[in-house]
Amino acid sequence: MIVGIPKGLLYYKYNPFLFTFFTELGANVVVSEDTNKNILDLGVKHCVDEACLPIKIFHGHVASIKNKCELMVIPRVMQLEKNEYICPKFCGLPEMVLNSIAGMPPAITEPIYAYSKNSLYKWAKTAGKYVTSDIFKIRRAFKCAYEVQSQHRTGINSNQHDIKIALVGHPYNVYDNFSNMNLAAKLDKLGISVETMEFTNDFLINMEINNLYKRPFWTYARENYGFAINAVKEKRFDGIIYISSFNCGIDSIIIELIKDKIGNFPLLILKLDEHTGEAGIDTRIEAFSDMLERRTKHESNIPTNG
Amino acid sequence: MKATFPQMGNIYIAAKALFEGLGIEYVIPPKCSKTDLDIGSLHSPEEICLPFKLMIGNYIHAIEKGADTIILAGSCGPCRFGEYCELQMNLLKSMGYNMNFIVIDYPKDIGMMELYRRIHKISSESKKNTIQKINALLNALKVLNLMDEIEETAHMYAGFERNKGECKNLLIECKKDTLECDNAYSMIKIMNQYNQKLNHLSVDINKNPLKIAIIGEIYTIIEPYSNFYIEEKLMDYGVSSSRKLTPSWWVKNAALSPLKINSLKIRKNAKKYIPIGIGGHAVECIGEAVTASKNGFDGAIQILPMGCMPEIVSKAVLPTISKDLDFPVMSLIVDDMDGEAGYITRMEAFIDLLERRRKNALSGC
């Protein structure tokens, strides 16, 4: 059995789990290539126009490996934490993919509730049945995959420069180097260090959330908001860069909430879409880095308001 | 306290009945208009959906009339509507208005006590006794159900009427007259009269008008301004239309959803295409499309605001339904650019298509 895993959306965070689970079950795993122009074009061709860039890219990944595998994994991630969701499009992802791309192989579309080991095992049990009927094998594979995943760490934390920014955004925008046009490397070249959300304690994130009237019910909204506000408070950073995709429903709210809280702290919002205009992104991050440099080098002791 | 609430279709009529019954001062914001949208788009975040922008306009108008408390329904589903309250509070604060917000959320998300506390904030303003309060609530529900019933009948009869424009006029007059009443009982009386009139309308049952189902995101299909009065226009064309998502449906759905016996038919029909709820009204949209095709409708129009997350999923599914059931569906995306002509053209083209399909079917091609 050849199992296809598309390299899109939450793959960047949870790839060890999926990969280990299916290889341990004895399946051959085909993972799509890193995102590239070809995959983006495929995605734009197959997906509904209104969807956001990450969803389109996911469609592209699926389309690029649909003929190479006998079973496609479409992770319908419903919840990562209790009472929290990701985005409605994640809940309806299999529907979007299966109805938009013709000639699909059978797909695993069971909902994933990943807030506890038990609830995740439920998914593994049904998903594993597609490959093998041996329940012990499934359990072993699941244990192994869970182990590997819990040891897996993502995140960027570089410290070699004087200026440091907090890089905020959904994992699929932060870690997909094609869609964000190698942002981390570009910032490094400009003399800016980067830190992502994974290095801030959950406790500190939740502390900021408690100041809101209503607790956000999106996992990444909670994390991004908490991280950004904490970054401003702790004064470890000189600025924030928020990578968002065009027409992202969650970011349209979270960015507003962040803006509302941080006052005039430097914040750059980069919107990604399928038009690969790299020069535009370059200009904006260069201008932002110039501004940060001026602030830290020349104006650190002088109040800007005279 | 002077309460207000966002405009959303017929809800203002029920709210009027409720506040009159409770004896609480209230302001009905003027009907959604271009100014609402302009104010909203000026102050709201750029990428937020259309309902948010219109609501901001409603609030500003209500505040100008003296409102100081905003009552808003909430949700904790994955759709953006649940986060409206937080943003709107911040936004109004930054504009210099100090408003009270009372958000009515589902008890499973905020706890029964908190819900009770929030409702108490409203009911403590009323000097009526408990029985009168419950009566007021029941009357408001009755008003809501009646209004939706009248509207549904008028939309359906519009295709069959002998005197053109009669349904539309009756509906408009009914709303106008109801709004002039000062208590729920006279509202119900007047609405019953109009209901009678509608049911005794001279209709031609031999006519076989086009039947179109209106499906999609609840706000944009209920609030006529946001969809360029599509239902009134369909009535003008002599097309019968049907829309199952109404405020009274919403109330019933919310009340029954803890027991999971809400909208069984819709969920059953949608099951093949969307097996689980994904938030918003995506399942309802799909279920409605399937139901409409089974009920012999000629086509369906899906209306969604730009960037609506659940409806994007259903928009991806609708072409499959259309193919499977040989049922034309058109999606109209509304945003804050008011290009009415564009929408009208598409609607007319869709009606033409449906008519041509019928003719061809009859001639046997």
Interface residues (C-beta under 8 A of the other chain):
Chain A: C47 V48 E50 A51 M78 N83 Y85 I86 C87 P88 K89 C91 G92 E95 M96 N99 S100 P111 L212 Y213 K214 P216 F217 W218 F246 N247 C248 G249 I250 D251 S252 I253 I255 E256 L257 D260
Chain B: P45 E46 E47 I48 C49 G74 C76 G77 P78 C79 R80 G82 E83 C85 E86 L87 M89 N90 S94 F101 V103 D109 Y273 I274 I276 G277 I278 G279 G280 A282 M306 G307 C308 M309 P310 I312 V313 S314 K315 A316 V317 P319 T320 I333
